[in-house]
Amino acid sequence: MKIEDIEKKSLEYAKTATPSCVFGDFDKYAIADAFEHGANWRINSVWHTTADMPTKSGYLAVLCYNGIMETCHHTIGIGFLEKTLQGYSKWAYVEDLLPNKQEE
């Protein structure tokens, strides 16, 4: 995920959220709510349903219906994945789950 995507979503959220102000300061509960909303959005934004096929080659984390997670390598142009994903509920690119290294 690119930092631009996060900035775009934060601006979209800011348009819908209306935190209360107390003596010129934002209410701490509104800030906590915004943080929680952003964290949940970030976690959920990397997961795809099995109706969406990966568009690039790489390692995938796949979530089974029974809650077990596995990894597999997907290569564009090899058709086994369509059949393989039938036993899974969601998938994500492993690189999207790794910590952001931009600040280091």
FENLINFEN-V146112 format. One record per pair of residues at least 6 apart in sequence whose ideal C-beta (glycine too) atoms are under 6 Angstrom apart, sorted by the first residue. I is the first residue (numbers start at 1). GAP is how many residues later the second one is. Records with the same first field share a line. If there is no record, write none. Layout:
I: GAP  GAP
//
This chain:
1: 95
19: 7  8  11
20: 7  10
46: 46  50
47: 43  45
48: 43
50: 35  38
54: 20
57: 18  19
58: 35
59: 12  14  35
60: 12  14  31
61: 8  10  31  33
62: 8  26  29
63: 6  26  27
64: 24
65: 24
74: 7
//
